[in-house]
Amino acid sequence: MSDVSDVTTASDTVEPARTGAPLDGREALTLINVRQGNFGARGDTSGYDGLIRRIEMPGATDRPYGEWFDAVVDILEELLGDRAAEAIQYVVVDRRELTLYIAREHLVEVVTHLRDDQDLRFELCLGVSGVHYPAETGRELHAVYPLQSITHNRRVRLEVAVSDSDPHIPSVVSVYPMNNWHERETWDFFGIIFDGHPALARIEMPDDWEGHPQRKDYPLGGIPVEYKGGSIPPPDERRSYS
């Protein structure tokens, strides 16, 4: 769902996340990161002329959402009652895909309604994936849940954002048992702690492994390599390219 805007010059001012106005006729975007250096096919690709690329995500979408999206959100809000405004932080419709950003305190209640209500019937959760946005202060870690309705042939995405300093999200294994393994993998690679998981432990890395290797700030590691008299340093010691 990521969207990359055109390359700008170094003189452009980088705005904080969640800009308030539409860009190029689209919904307002959320700034995730700003990259500088080697990229793109236009201009100087050496990185010495101060090229800047803004990595942005679609912001909240206003009603009407279109297609069947409004009906799903309306039903969910009715089921949540007074808690709807707190539970559903905002809604994004991008590339004909519906994403609901959910407050973690209400995640289990939301997925239970999505699974059980006869007009929703999202019976299948296709797992949970982790995402790390180091520059998104206070929302560095995201858990993404793709849900499938076999009954109505629909898909919806749930996304829960938490801070790096408090990476706790309730487990949904009690609602979707298959997520047992996916939550373990997301904990292993991203360090998101799924409270209430029956056996949260590493699933890919050794039990004594330090850190979570799919975070963007995780060191690459490696060892020096000699080749025909030349030396190639480990990735951590090489010149940085973006």
HELIX and SHEET records of a PDB file:
HELIX    1   1 PHE A   69  LEU A   80  1                                  12    
HELIX    2   2 GLY A   81  ARG A   83  5                                   3    
HELIX    3   3 ALA A   84  ALA A   87  1                                   4    
HELIX    4   4 ARG A  104  HIS A  106  5                                   3    
HELIX    5   5 LEU A  107  ASP A  116  1                                  10    
HELIX    6   6 ASN A  179  PHE A  190  1                                  12    
HELIX    7   7 PRO A  235  GLU A  237  5                                   3    
SHEET    1   A 3 ASP A   3  VAL A   4  0                                        
SHEET    2   A 3 ILE A  52  PRO A  58 -1                                        
SHEET    3   A 3 LEU A  29  GLN A  36 -1                                        
SHEET    1   B 5 ILE A  88  ASP A  94  0                                        
SHEET    2   B 5 GLU A  97  ILE A 102 -1                                        
SHEET    3   B 5 ARG A 154  VAL A 162  1                                        
SHEET    4   B 5 LEU A 141  SER A 149 -1                                        
SHEET    5   B 5 LEU A 124  CYS A 125 -1                                        
SHEET    1   C 5 ILE A  88  ASP A  94  0                                        
SHEET    2   C 5 GLU A  97  ILE A 102 -1                                        
SHEET    3   C 5 ARG A 154  VAL A 162  1                                        
SHEET    4   C 5 LEU A 141  SER A 149 -1                                        
SHEET    5   C 5 SER A 129  HIS A 132 -1                                        
SHEET    1   D 2 HIS A 168  PRO A 170  0                                        
SHEET    2   D 2 ILE A 193  ASP A 195  1                                        
SHEET    1   E 2 VAL A 225  TYR A 227  0                                        
SHEET    2   E 2 GLY A 230  ILE A 232 -1                                        
END                                                                             
